[in-house]
Amino acid sequence: MNSPDSLTQLAEELEAVADKLRADAVDADEAADLVERCAEAAARLGSEIDARARGAAESEGQERLL
């Protein structure tokens, strides 16, 4: 998922799920599902950031070799 907009899309998804979780009309089961979705979205966001950081570090290392 290394597209330029992927971080933005993942962050927007996380914000949307968090907004639903903050809503007053959420029952316990729905809240548990939303918490799980938040955790999954946050994990995907973290993975994307890590992948980009590794890619940047690798390309920087290649420049040093040249």
C-alpha positions as CSV (number, residue, x, y, z in Angstrom):
1,M,0.0,0.0,0.0
2,N,2.9,2.4,-0.6
3,S,0.9,5.0,-2.6
4,P,1.3,8.7,-1.8
5,D,-2.2,8.9,-0.4
6,S,-2.2,5.7,1.6
7,L,-1.2,7.4,4.8
8,T,-3.9,10.0,4.4
9,Q,-6.5,7.3,3.6
10,L,-5.5,5.2,6.6
11,A,-5.5,8.3,8.9
12,E,-8.9,9.3,7.7
13,E,-10.2,5.8,8.2
14,L,-8.8,5.8,11.8
15,E,-10.4,9.2,12.5
16,A,-13.8,8.1,11.1
17,V,-13.8,4.9,13.3
18,A,-12.7,6.9,16.3
19,D,-15.5,9.5,15.7
20,K,-18.1,6.7,15.6
21,L,-16.7,5.3,18.8
22,R,-17.1,8.7,20.5
23,A,-20.8,8.8,19.5
24,D,-23.2,8.5,22.4
25,A,-25.5,6.0,20.6
26,V,-23.0,3.2,20.5
27,D,-23.8,0.0,22.4
28,A,-21.2,-2.2,24.0
29,D,-20.9,-4.7,21.2
30,E,-20.6,-2.0,18.6
31,A,-18.1,-0.2,20.7
32,A,-16.0,-3.4,21.0
33,D,-16.1,-3.8,17.2
34,L,-15.1,-0.2,16.7
35,V,-12.2,-0.5,19.1
36,E,-11.0,-3.5,17.1
37,R,-11.3,-1.6,13.9
38,C,-9.3,1.3,15.4
39,A,-6.6,-1.1,16.5
40,E,-6.4,-2.7,13.0
41,A,-6.3,0.7,11.3
42,A,-3.6,2.0,13.7
43,A,-1.6,-1.2,13.0
44,R,-1.8,-0.7,9.2
45,L,-0.9,2.9,9.6
46,G,2.1,2.0,11.7
47,S,3.2,-0.6,9.2
48,E,3.0,1.9,6.4
49,I,5.1,4.4,8.3
50,D,7.7,1.7,9.1
51,A,7.8,0.6,5.5
52,R,8.3,4.2,4.3
53,A,11.0,4.8,6.9
54,R,12.9,1.6,5.8
55,G,12.6,2.6,2.2
56,A,14.0,6.0,2.9
57,A,16.9,4.6,4.9
58,E,17.7,2.1,2.2
59,S,17.7,4.7,-0.5
60,E,19.9,6.9,1.6
61,G,22.3,4.1,2.1
62,Q,22.4,3.5,-1.6
63,E,23.3,7.1,-2.2
64,R,26.2,6.8,0.2
65,L,27.6,3.9,-1.7
66,L,27.6,5.9,-4.9
